[in-house]
Amino acid sequence: IITDLSRHANNAHFSLYFYRLDRYEKRVRFEDDYKALFNTGPDKVAYLGYDAINIVVQAFKSGNRNARSINNFIANLYQHQGVSGDITFRNTGGANSNAEIIKIENNTFRKVD
């Protein structure tokens, strides 16, 4: 029986769709506001929902007032920095957010550049 798995995990690599340890201003502000409002931290759905609404609001503020122009705005979105990370549509038929490669190093997670 293996009792200490941590020594086997060191230097392991894995992929994550969403890496919360990145601490850029927009994400920190969202997390702080969310915690103040709901007395708990946001989950993945909260991050993605917030980003979705903000993309539609951004489209509307850019003068897009009907479904066709909003859809066109979203279809051409490229590297939009949301609270969940960078989001790109660019006529791919769906959202493409950047996956992160994570390495376990000395019992901590480190994003591989």
C-alpha distances in whole Angstrom, upper triangle without the diagonal:
4,6,9,10,14,14,13,16,19,21,20,23,24,27,29,32,32,32,33,32,36,38,42,45,45,41,41,45,43,40,43,45,43,41,45,46,43,41,38,36,37,34,35,37,39,39,40,43,44,45,46,49,50,50,53,54,55,56,59,60,60,63,61,62,62,59,60,60,57,55,56,56,52,52,53,51,49,46,47,45,44,41,39,39,42,43,45,47,50,51,47,47,44,43,41,39,37,34,32,29,27,25,22,23,23,21,24,25,28,31,31,35
4,6,7,10,10,10,12,15,18,17,20,21,24,26,29,30,28,30,29,32,35,38,41,42,38,38,42,41,38,40,43,40,39,42,43,40,39,35,34,35,32,32,35,37,37,38,41,42,42,44,46,47,47,50,52,52,54,56,57,57,60,59,60,60,57,58,58,55,53,54,53,49,49,50,48,46,43,44,42,41,39,36,36,39,40,43,44,47,48,45,45,42,41,39,36,34,31,29,26,24,21,19,20,19,17,20,22,25,27,28,32
4,6,9,10,10,13,15,18,18,21,22,25,26,29,29,28,29,28,31,34,37,40,41,37,37,40,39,36,38,41,38,37,40,41,39,36,33,32,33,31,32,35,36,36,37,40,41,41,43,46,46,47,50,51,51,53,56,56,57,60,58,60,60,57,58,58,55,53,54,53,50,50,51,48,46,43,44,42,40,38,35,36,39,40,43,45,48,49,46,46,43,41,39,37,35,31,29,27,24,21,18,19,18,16,19,21,24,27,28,32
4,6,6,8,10,11,15,15,18,20,23,24,27,27,25,26,25,28,31,34,37,38,34,34,38,37,34,36,39,37,35,38,40,37,35,32,30,31,30,30,33,35,34,36,38,39,39,42,44,44,45,48,49,49,51,54,54,55,58,56,58,58,55,56,56,53,51,53,51,48,48,49,46,44,41,41,39,38,35,33,34,36,38,41,43,46,47,44,44,41,39,37,35,32,29,26,24,21,18,15,15,14,12,15,18,21,24,25,28
4,5,5,6,9,12,12,15,16,19,20,24,24,22,24,23,26,28,32,35,36,32,32,36,35,32,34,37,35,33,37,38,36,34,30,29,29,27,27,31,32,31,33,36,37,37,39,41,41,42,45,46,46,48,51,51,52,55,53,55,55,52,53,53,50,48,49,48,44,45,45,42,41,38,38,36,35,33,30,31,33,35,37,39,42,43,40,41,38,36,34,31,29,25,23,21,18,15,12,14,13,11,14,15,18,21,22,26
4,5,5,6,10,10,13,15,18,19,23,22,20,21,20,23,26,29,32,33,30,30,33,33,30,32,35,33,31,35,37,34,32,29,27,28,26,26,30,31,30,31,35,35,35,37,40,40,40,43,45,44,46,49,49,50,53,52,54,54,51,52,52,48,47,48,46,43,43,44,41,39,36,36,34,33,31,28,29,31,33,36,38,41,42,39,40,37,35,32,30,27,24,21,19,15,13,9,10,9,7,10,12,15,18,19,23
4,6,6,9,10,14,16,20,21,25,25,23,24,22,25,28,31,34,35,32,32,36,36,33,35,38,36,35,38,40,38,36,33,30,31,30,29,33,34,33,34,38,38,38,40,43,43,43,46,47,47,49,52,52,52,55,54,56,56,54,54,54,51,49,50,48,45,45,45,43,40,37,38,36,35,33,31,31,33,35,38,40,42,44,41,42,39,37,34,32,29,26,23,20,17,14,10,10,9,8,12,14,16,19,20,23
4,6,8,8,12,14,18,20,23,24,22,24,23,25,28,31,35,36,32,33,36,36,33,35,38,37,35,39,41,38,37,33,31,31,29,29,32,34,32,33,37,38,37,39,42,42,42,45,47,46,48,51,51,51,54,53,55,55,52,52,52,49,47,48,47,44,44,44,41,39,36,37,35,35,33,30,30,32,34,36,38,40,42,39,40,37,35,32,30,27,24,21,18,16,13,10,11,11,10,13,14,16,19,19,23
4,6,5,9,11,14,16,20,20,18,20,19,22,25,28,31,32,29,29,33,32,30,32,35,33,32,36,37,35,34,30,28,28,26,25,29,30,29,30,33,34,33,35,38,38,38,41,43,42,44,47,47,48,51,49,51,51,48,49,49,46,44,45,43,40,40,40,38,35,33,34,31,31,29,26,26,28,30,32,35,37,39,36,37,34,32,29,26,24,20,18,15,12,9,7,8,9,8,10,11,13,15,16,19
4,5,9,12,15,17,21,21,19,20,19,21,24,27,30,31,28,29,32,32,30,32,35,34,33,36,38,36,34,31,28,29,27,26,30,31,29,31,34,35,34,36,39,38,39,42,43,42,44,47,47,48,51,50,52,52,49,50,49,46,45,45,44,41,41,40,38,35,32,33,31,31,29,27,26,28,31,33,35,37,39,36,38,35,32,30,27,24,21,18,15,11,8,5,5,6,7,9,10,11,14,14,18
4,6,10,13,16,19,20,18,20,18,20,23,26,29,30,28,28,32,32,30,32,35,34,33,37,38,37,36,32,29,29,27,26,30,31,29,30,34,34,33,35,38,37,37,41,42,41,43,46,46,46,49,48,50,50,48,48,47,44,43,43,42,39,38,38,36,33,30,31,29,30,28,26,25,26,29,30,33,35,37,34,36,33,31,27,25,22,19,16,12,10,6,5,5,8,9,10,10,10,12,11,15
4,7,10,13,17,18,16,19,18,19,23,26,29,30,27,28,31,31,29,32,34,33,32,36,37,35,34,31,28,27,25,24,27,29,27,28,31,32,31,33,36,36,35,39,40,39,41,44,44,44,47,46,48,48,45,46,45,42,41,41,40,36,36,36,34,31,29,30,28,28,27,24,23,25,27,28,31,33,35,31,33,30,28,25,23,20,16,14,10,8,6,5,8,11,10,11,10,11,12,11,15
4,7,10,14,15,14,17,16,17,21,23,27,27,24,26,29,29,27,30,32,31,31,34,36,34,33,30,26,26,23,22,25,27,24,25,29,29,28,30,33,32,32,35,37,36,37,41,41,41,44,42,45,45,42,42,41,39,37,37,36,33,32,32,30,28,25,27,25,25,24,21,20,21,23,25,27,29,31,28,29,27,24,21,19,16,13,10,7,6,4,7,9,13,13,12,10,9,9,9,12
4,7,10,12,11,15,15,16,20,22,26,26,23,24,28,26,25,28,30,28,29,32,33,31,31,27,24,23,21,18,22,24,22,22,25,26,25,27,30,30,29,32,34,33,35,38,38,38,41,40,42,41,39,39,39,36,34,35,33,30,30,30,28,25,23,24,23,23,22,18,18,19,21,22,24,27,28,25,26,24,21,19,16,14,10,8,6,5,7,9,12,15,14,13,10,11,10,10,13
4,7,9,9,13,14,15,18,20,24,23,20,22,25,24,23,26,28,26,27,31,31,30,30,26,23,21,18,16,19,21,19,18,22,23,21,23,26,26,26,29,31,30,31,34,35,35,38,36,38,38,35,35,35,32,30,31,30,26,26,26,24,22,20,21,20,19,19,15,14,16,17,19,21,23,25,21,23,20,18,15,13,10,7,6,5,6,9,11,15,18,17,15,12,11,10,10,12
4,5,6,10,11,12,16,18,21,20,17,19,22,20,19,23,25,23,23,27,27,26,26,22,19,17,15,12,15,17,15,15,19,20,18,20,23,23,23,26,28,27,28,31,32,32,35,34,35,35,33,33,33,30,28,29,28,24,24,25,22,21,18,19,17,16,15,12,12,14,15,17,19,22,24,21,22,18,16,13,11,9,6,5,6,7,11,13,16,19,17,15,11,12,10,11,13
4,7,10,12,13,16,17,20,18,16,18,21,19,18,22,23,21,22,26,26,24,25,22,18,16,13,10,13,15,12,12,15,17,15,16,20,20,19,22,24,24,25,28,29,29,32,30,32,31,29,29,29,26,24,25,24,21,21,21,19,18,15,16,15,14,13,9,9,11,11,14,16,19,20,18,18,15,12,10,8,7,4,6,9,10,14,16,19,22,21,18,14,14,12,14,15
4,6,9,10,12,14,16,15,12,15,17,15,14,18,20,18,19,22,23,21,22,19,15,13,11,8,11,12,10,10,14,14,13,15,18,18,18,21,23,22,24,27,27,28,31,29,31,31,29,30,29,26,25,26,24,21,22,22,19,18,15,15,13,12,10,7,7,10,11,15,17,20,22,20,20,17,14,12,9,8,7,7,10,11,14,16,19,21,20,17,13,13,11,14,15
4,6,7,10,12,15,14,11,13,16,15,14,17,19,18,18,22,23,22,22,18,15,13,12,10,14,14,12,13,16,16,15,18,21,20,20,24,25,24,26,29,29,30,33,32,34,34,32,33,32,29,28,29,27,23,24,25,21,20,16,16,14,13,11,8,8,11,14,17,20,23,25,23,24,20,17,15,11,10,8,7,9,9,12,13,16,18,17,13,10,10,8,11,13
4,5,7,10,13,12,9,10,13,12,10,13,16,14,15,18,19,18,18,15,11,10,10,10,13,13,10,12,16,15,15,18,20,19,20,23,24,24,26,28,28,29,32,32,33,34,32,34,32,29,29,30,27,24,26,26,22,21,18,17,14,12,9,8,9,13,15,19,22,24,27,25,26,22,19,17,14,13,12,10,13,12,14,15,17,19,17,14,11,12,11,14,15
4,6,9,12,13,10,10,14,14,12,14,17,17,16,20,21,21,20,17,13,13,13,13,17,16,14,16,19,18,18,21,23,22,23,26,26,26,29,31,30,31,35,34,36,37,35,36,35,32,31,32,30,27,28,28,25,23,19,19,15,14,12,11,11,14,17,21,24,27,29,28,29,25,22,20,16,14,13,11,13,11,13,13,15,16,15,11,9,9,9,13,14
4,6,10,11,8,9,13,13,12,14,17,17,17,20,22,22,21,19,15,15,15,14,17,17,13,16,19,17,16,20,21,20,21,24,24,23,26,29,28,29,32,32,34,35,34,34,33,30,29,30,27,25,26,25,22,20,16,16,12,12,10,10,9,12,15,18,22,24,27,26,27,24,20,18,15,13,13,11,13,12,14,16,17,19,18,14,11,10,9,12,12
4,7,8,6,6,10,11,10,12,15,15,16,18,20,20,20,18,14,14,16,16,18,17,14,16,19,17,16,20,21,19,21,24,24,23,26,28,27,28,31,31,34,35,34,35,33,30,30,31,28,26,28,27,23,21,17,16,13,12,10,11,11,13,17,20,24,26,29,28,29,26,22,21,17,16,16,14,16,15,18,19,19,21,20,16,14,13,12,15,15
4,6,6,6,9,10,11,12,14,16,17,18,20,21,21,20,16,16,17,17,19,17,14,16,18,16,15,19,20,17,18,22,21,20,23,25,24,25,28,29,31,33,32,33,30,27,28,28,25,23,25,24,20,19,15,14,10,10,9,11,10,12,15,18,22,24,27,27,28,25,21,20,16,15,17,15,18,18,20,22,22,24,23,19,17,16,14,17,16
4,6,5,6,9,10,11,12,14,15,16,18,20,20,19,16,16,18,18,20,17,14,17,18,15,15,18,19,16,18,21,20,19,22,24,22,23,27,27,30,32,31,32,30,27,28,28,25,23,26,25,21,20,16,14,11,11,9,12,12,14,17,20,23,25,28,28,29,26,23,22,19,18,20,19,22,21,24,25,26,27,26,23,21,19,18,21,20
4,6,5,6,9,10,11,12,14,16,17,18,19,18,15,14,16,16,17,14,11,14,15,12,11,15,15,12,14,17,16,15,19,20,19,20,24,24,26,28,28,29,27,23,25,25,22,20,23,22,18,17,15,12,8,8,6,10,10,12,14,17,20,23,26,26,27,23,20,19,16,17,19,18,22,22,25,26,27,29,28,24,22,21,19,22,21
4,5,5,6,9,10,10,12,14,15,16,17,15,12,11,13,12,14,12,9,12,13,11,11,14,15,13,15,18,18,17,20,22,21,23,26,26,28,29,28,30,28,25,25,26,23,21,24,23,19,19,15,13,10,8,5,7,9,11,14,17,20,23,26,25,26,23,19,19,15,16,17,16,19,19,22,23,25,26,25,21,19,18,17,20,20
4,5,5,6,9,10,11,12,14,15,15,14,11,11,14,15,16,14,12,15,16,13,14,18,18,16,19,21,20,20,24,25,24,26,29,29,31,32,32,33,31,28,29,30,27,25,27,27,23,22,19,17,13,11,8,11,12,15,18,21,24,27,30,29,30,26,23,22,19,19,20,19,21,20,23,24,25,26,24,21,19,19,18,21,21
4,6,5,6,8,10,11,12,14,15,14,12,12,15,16,17,14,12,15,16,12,13,17,16,14,17,20,18,18,22,23,21,23,27,27,29,31,30,32,30,27,28,29,26,24,27,27,23,22,20,17,14,12,9,12,14,16,18,22,25,27,30,30,30,27,24,23,20,21,22,22,25,24,27,27,28,30,28,24,23,22,21,25,24
4,6,5,6,9,10,11,12,13,12,10,9,12,13,13,10,9,12,12,9,10,14,13,12,15,17,16,17,20,21,20,22,25,25,27,28,28,30,28,24,25,27,24,22,25,25,21,21,19,16,13,10,7,10,12,15,17,20,23,26,28,28,28,24,21,21,18,19,21,21,24,23,26,27,29,30,28,25,23,23,21,25,25
4,6,5,6,9,10,10,11,9,7,7,10,12,13,10,9,13,13,11,13,16,16,15,18,20,20,20,23,24,24,26,29,29,30,31,30,32,31,27,28,30,27,25,27,28,24,24,21,18,15,12,9,11,13,17,18,22,25,28,30,29,29,26,22,23,19,20,20,20,23,22,24,25,26,27,25,22,20,21,20,24,24
4,5,5,6,9,10,10,10,8,9,13,15,16,13,12,16,16,14,16,19,18,17,20,23,21,22,25,26,25,27,30,31,32,33,33,35,33,30,31,32,29,27,30,30,27,26,24,21,18,15,12,14,17,20,22,25,28,31,33,33,33,29,26,26,23,23,24,23,26,25,27,27,28,29,27,24,23,23,23,26,27
4,6,5,6,9,10,10,9,10,13,15,16,12,12,15,15,12,14,17,16,15,19,20,19,20,23,23,23,25,28,28,29,31,30,33,31,27,29,31,28,26,29,29,26,26,24,21,18,15,12,15,17,20,22,25,27,30,33,32,32,29,26,26,23,24,25,25,28,27,30,30,32,32,30,27,26,26,26,29,29
4,5,5,6,8,7,7,6,10,13,13,9,10,13,12,10,13,16,15,15,18,20,19,20,23,24,24,26,29,28,29,30,29,32,31,27,28,30,27,25,28,29,26,26,24,21,18,15,12,14,17,20,21,24,26,30,32,31,30,27,24,25,22,23,24,24,27,26,29,29,31,32,29,26,25,25,25,28,29
4,5,5,5,5,5,7,11,14,15,11,13,16,16,14,17,19,19,19,22,24,23,24,27,28,27,30,32,32,33,34,33,36,34,31,32,34,31,29,32,32,29,29,27,24,21,18,14,16,19,22,24,27,29,33,35,34,33,30,27,27,24,25,25,25,27,26,28,28,30,30,28,25,24,25,25,29,30
4,6,6,8,9,11,14,17,18,14,15,19,18,16,19,21,20,20,23,24,23,24,28,28,27,30,32,32,33,34,34,37,35,32,33,35,32,30,34,34,31,31,28,25,23,20,17,19,22,25,26,30,32,35,37,36,36,32,29,30,27,28,29,28,31,30,32,32,33,33,31,28,27,28,28,32,33
4,6,8,10,10,14,17,16,13,14,17,16,14,17,19,18,18,22,22,21,23,26,26,25,29,31,30,30,32,31,34,33,30,31,33,31,29,32,33,30,30,28,25,23,19,17,19,22,25,25,29,30,34,36,35,34,31,28,29,27,28,29,29,32,31,33,33,35,36,33,30,29,30,30,33,34
4,5,8,9,12,15,14,11,14,17,15,14,18,19,18,19,23,23,23,25,27,27,28,31,32,32,32,33,32,35,34,30,31,34,32,29,32,33,30,31,29,26,24,20,17,18,22,25,26,29,30,34,36,35,34,30,28,29,26,28,28,28,31,30,32,32,34,34,31,29,28,29,29,33,34
4,7,10,13,16,16,14,16,19,18,17,20,22,22,22,25,27,26,28,31,31,31,33,36,35,35,36,36,38,37,34,35,37,35,32,35,36,33,33,31,28,25,22,18,20,23,26,27,31,33,36,38,37,36,33,30,31,28,29,29,28,31,29,31,30,32,32,29,27,26,28,28,32,33
4,7,9,13,14,11,13,17,16,16,19,21,21,21,24,26,25,27,30,30,30,33,35,35,35,36,35,37,36,33,33,36,33,31,33,34,31,31,29,26,23,20,16,17,20,24,25,29,31,34,36,35,34,30,27,28,25,26,25,25,27,26,28,27,29,29,26,24,23,25,25,29,30
4,7,10,11,9,10,14,14,14,16,18,19,19,22,24,24,25,28,29,29,31,33,33,33,34,33,35,34,31,31,33,31,28,30,31,28,28,25,23,20,17,13,14,17,20,22,25,27,31,33,32,31,27,24,25,22,22,22,21,24,22,24,24,26,27,24,21,20,22,22,25,27
4,7,8,6,7,10,11,10,13,15,15,16,19,20,21,22,24,25,26,28,30,30,30,31,29,32,31,27,27,30,27,24,27,28,25,25,22,20,17,14,11,11,14,18,19,22,24,28,29,28,27,24,21,21,18,20,19,19,22,21,24,24,26,28,25,22,20,22,21,25,26
4,5,5,7,9,10,11,13,15,16,17,19,21,21,23,25,26,27,29,31,30,31,31,29,31,31,27,27,29,27,24,26,27,24,24,22,20,18,14,12,10,14,17,18,21,23,26,28,26,25,22,19,19,17,18,17,18,20,20,22,23,25,27,24,21,19,21,20,23,25
4,5,5,6,8,10,11,12,14,16,17,19,20,21,23,25,26,27,30,28,29,29,27,28,28,24,24,26,24,21,23,24,21,21,19,17,16,12,10,8,11,14,14,18,19,23,24,22,22,18,15,16,13,15,14,15,18,18,21,22,25,27,24,21,19,20,19,21,23
4,5,5,6,8,10,10,12,14,15,17,18,20,21,23,24,26,28,26,26,26,24,26,26,22,22,24,23,19,21,23,21,21,20,18,17,13,11,10,13,16,15,18,19,23,24,22,21,17,15,16,14,17,17,18,21,21,25,26,29,30,28,25,23,24,22,25,26
4,6,5,6,9,10,11,12,14,16,16,18,20,21,22,24,26,25,25,26,24,26,26,22,22,25,23,20,22,24,21,21,20,17,15,12,10,9,13,16,15,19,20,24,25,24,23,19,17,18,16,18,18,19,23,23,26,27,29,31,28,25,23,24,23,26,26
4,6,5,6,9,10,11,12,15,15,16,19,20,21,23,25,24,25,25,24,26,25,21,21,23,21,18,20,21,18,18,16,14,12,8,6,5,9,12,12,16,17,21,23,22,21,17,14,15,13,14,15,16,20,20,23,25,27,29,27,24,21,21,20,22,23
4,5,5,6,9,10,11,13,14,15,17,19,20,21,23,22,23,23,21,22,22,18,18,20,18,15,17,18,16,16,15,13,12,8,8,6,9,11,10,13,14,18,19,18,17,14,11,12,11,13,14,16,20,21,24,26,29,31,29,26,23,23,21,23,23
4,5,5,6,9,10,11,12,14,16,17,18,20,22,20,21,21,19,21,21,17,17,20,18,15,18,19,17,18,17,14,14,10,10,9,13,14,13,15,16,20,21,20,19,15,13,15,14,17,18,20,24,24,28,29,32,34,32,29,26,26,24,27,27
4,6,5,6,9,10,11,12,14,15,16,18,20,19,20,21,20,22,21,17,18,20,18,15,18,19,16,17,16,13,12,8,8,9,12,13,13,16,17,20,22,21,21,17,15,16,15,17,19,20,24,25,28,30,32,34,32,29,26,26,24,27,26
4,6,5,6,9,10,10,12,14,15,16,19,18,19,20,18,20,19,15,15,17,15,12,15,16,13,14,12,9,9,5,6,7,9,10,9,12,13,16,18,18,18,14,12,13,12,14,16,18,22,23,27,29,31,33,31,28,25,25,22,24,24
4,5,5,7,9,10,11,13,14,16,17,16,17,17,15,17,16,12,13,15,13,10,13,15,12,14,14,11,12,9,10,10,12,12,10,12,12,15,17,17,15,13,10,13,12,16,18,20,24,26,29,31,34,36,34,31,28,28,25,27,27
4,5,5,6,9,10,11,12,14,16,14,15,16,14,17,16,12,13,16,14,12,15,16,14,16,16,13,13,10,12,13,15,15,13,15,15,18,19,20,19,16,14,17,16,19,21,24,27,29,32,34,36,39,37,33,30,30,28,30,29
4,5,5,6,9,10,10,12,14,14,15,16,16,18,16,12,14,16,13,11,15,15,12,14,14,10,10,8,10,12,13,13,12,14,15,17,19,20,19,17,14,16,15,18,21,23,26,28,31,33,35,38,36,33,30,29,26,29,28
4,5,5,6,9,10,11,13,12,13,14,13,15,13,9,11,12,9,7,11,12,9,11,12,8,10,9,11,12,13,12,10,11,11,14,15,16,16,14,12,14,14,17,20,22,26,28,31,34,36,38,37,33,30,29,26,28,27
4,5,5,6,9,10,11,9,10,11,10,12,11,7,9,11,9,8,12,13,11,14,15,12,14,12,15,16,17,16,13,14,13,15,16,18,17,15,14,17,17,20,23,25,29,31,35,37,39,42,40,37,34,33,30,32,31
4,5,5,6,9,10,10,10,12,13,15,13,10,12,14,11,11,15,15,13,16,16,13,14,13,15,17,18,17,15,16,16,18,19,21,20,19,17,19,19,22,25,27,31,32,36,38,40,43,41,37,34,34,31,33,32
4,5,5,6,9,9,11,13,14,15,12,9,12,13,9,9,13,13,11,13,14,10,12,12,14,16,16,15,14,14,14,16,18,20,20,18,16,18,18,21,24,26,30,31,35,37,39,42,40,37,34,33,30,31,30
4,6,5,7,6,8,10,10,11,8,6,9,9,6,7,11,11,10,13,15,12,14,14,17,18,18,17,14,14,13,14,16,18,18,17,16,18,19,22,25,27,31,33,37,39,41,44,43,39,36,35,32,33,31
4,5,5,5,6,9,10,12,9,7,11,12,9,11,14,14,13,17,18,15,17,17,19,21,21,20,18,18,17,18,19,21,21,20,19,21,22,25,28,30,34,36,40,42,44,47,45,42,39,38,35,36,35
4,5,7,9,12,14,15,12,10,14,14,11,13,16,16,14,17,18,15,17,16,19,21,21,20,18,19,19,19,21,23,23,22,21,23,23,26,29,31,35,36,40,42,44,46,45,42,38,37,34,36,34
4,6,9,12,13,14,10,9,13,12,9,11,14,13,12,15,17,14,17,17,20,22,21,20,18,17,17,17,19,22,22,21,20,22,22,25,28,31,34,36,40,42,44,47,46,42,39,37,34,36,34
4,6,9,12,12,9,9,12,12,10,13,15,15,15,18,20,18,20,20,23,25,25,23,21,20,19,19,20,23,23,23,22,24,25,28,31,34,37,39,43,46,48,50,49,45,42,41,38,39,37
4,6,8,8,5,5,9,9,8,10,13,13,13,17,19,17,20,20,23,24,24,22,19,18,17,17,18,21,20,20,20,22,23,27,30,32,36,38,42,45,47,50,48,45,41,40,37,38,36
4,7,9,7,7,10,11,11,13,15,16,17,20,22,20,23,22,25,26,26,25,22,21,19,20,20,23,21,21,22,25,26,29,32,35,39,41,44,47,49,52,50,47,44,43,40,41,39
4,6,6,6,9,10,11,12,14,16,17,21,23,21,24,23,26,26,27,25,22,21,19,19,18,21,20,20,21,24,25,29,32,35,39,41,45,47,50,52,51,47,44,43,40,41,40
4,6,5,6,8,10,10,12,14,15,19,22,20,23,22,24,25,25,23,20,19,16,17,16,18,16,17,18,21,23,27,29,33,36,38,42,45,47,50,49,45,42,41,38,39,38
4,6,5,6,9,10,10,12,14,18,21,20,23,23,26,26,26,24,20,18,15,15,14,17,15,16,18,21,23,26,29,33,36,39,42,45,48,51,49,46,43,42,38,39,38
4,5,5,6,9,10,11,12,16,19,18,21,21,24,24,24,22,19,17,15,14,14,17,16,17,17,20,22,26,29,32,35,38,42,44,47,50,48,45,42,40,37,38,36
4,5,5,6,9,10,11,14,17,15,18,18,21,21,21,19,16,15,13,14,13,16,15,15,15,18,20,23,26,29,33,35,39,41,44,47,45,42,38,37,34,35,34
4,5,5,6,9,10,14,16,15,18,18,21,21,21,19,15,13,11,11,10,13,11,12,13,16,18,21,24,28,31,34,37,40,43,46,44,41,38,37,33,34,33
4,5,5,6,9,12,16,15,18,19,22,22,21,19,15,13,10,10,9,12,12,13,14,16,18,22,25,28,31,34,38,41,43,46,45,42,38,37,33,34,32
4,6,5,6,10,13,12,15,16,19,20,19,16,13,11,10,10,10,13,13,13,13,15,17,20,23,26,30,32,36,39,41,44,43,40,36,35,31,32,30
4,5,5,9,11,10,13,13,17,17,16,14,10,9,7,8,9,11,11,10,9,12,14,17,20,23,27,29,33,36,38,41,40,37,33,32,29,29,28
4,6,9,12,12,15,16,19,18,18,15,11,9,5,5,5,8,8,8,9,11,14,17,20,23,26,29,33,36,38,42,41,37,34,32,29,29,28
4,6,10,10,14,15,19,19,17,14,11,8,6,4,6,9,11,11,11,12,14,17,20,23,26,29,33,36,38,41,40,37,34,32,28,28,26
4,7,7,10,12,15,15,14,10,8,6,5,6,8,10,12,11,9,10,11,14,18,20,24,26,30,33,35,38,37,34,30,29,25,26,24
4,6,9,11,15,15,12,8,7,4,6,6,10,11,13,12,10,9,10,12,15,18,21,24,27,31,32,36,35,32,28,26,22,23,20
4,6,9,12,12,9,5,5,5,8,9,13,13,15,14,11,9,8,9,13,15,18,21,24,27,29,32,32,28,25,23,19,19,17
4,6,10,10,8,5,5,6,9,11,14,15,16,14,11,11,9,11,15,16,20,22,26,28,30,33,32,29,25,24,20,21,20
4,7,8,6,4,6,9,12,14,18,18,19,16,13,12,10,11,14,15,18,20,23,26,28,30,29,26,22,21,18,19,18
4,5,5,6,7,10,13,16,18,18,19,16,12,12,10,11,14,15,19,20,24,26,28,30,29,25,22,21,18,20,20
4,6,8,10,13,16,19,22,21,22,18,15,14,11,13,14,15,18,19,22,24,26,28,26,23,20,19,17,20,19
4,7,8,12,15,18,20,19,19,16,12,12,9,10,11,12,15,16,20,22,24,26,25,21,18,18,15,18,18
4,6,10,13,16,19,18,19,16,12,10,7,7,9,10,14,15,19,21,23,26,24,21,18,16,14,16,15
4,7,10,13,16,15,17,14,10,8,6,6,10,11,15,17,20,23,25,28,27,24,20,19,15,16,15
4,7,10,12,12,13,10,7,6,5,7,11,13,17,19,23,26,28,31,30,27,23,22,18,19,18
4,6,9,9,11,9,6,5,6,9,12,15,18,21,25,28,30,33,33,29,26,24,21,21,19
4,6,6,7,6,5,6,9,12,15,18,21,24,28,31,33,37,35,32,29,27,24,24,23
4,6,8,9,8,9,11,14,17,20,23,26,30,33,35,39,38,35,31,29,26,25,24
4,6,8,9,10,14,16,19,22,25,28,32,35,38,41,40,37,33,32,28,28,27
4,5,7,8,12,14,16,20,22,26,29,32,35,39,38,35,31,30,26,26,25
4,7,9,13,16,18,21,24,27,31,34,37,40,39,36,32,31,28,28,27
4,7,10,13,15,19,21,24,28,31,34,37,35,33,29,28,25,26,25
4,6,10,12,16,19,22,25,28,31,34,33,30,26,25,22,23,22
4,7,9,12,16,19,22,25,28,31,30,27,23,22,19,19,19
4,6,10,13,16,19,22,25,28,27,24,20,19,16,16,16
4,6,10,13,16,19,22,25,24,21,17,16,12,13,12
4,7,10,13,16,19,22,21,19,15,14,11,11,12
4,6,10,13,15,19,18,15,11,10,7,8,9
4,7,10,13,16,16,14,10,9,6,5,8
4,7,9,13,12,10,6,6,5,6,9
4,6,10,10,8,6,5,6,6,10
4,7,6,6,5,6,9,10,14
4,5,5,6,7,10,11,14
4,6,8,10,13,14,17
4,7,10,13,15,18
4,6,10,12,16
4,7,10,13
4,6,9
4,6
4
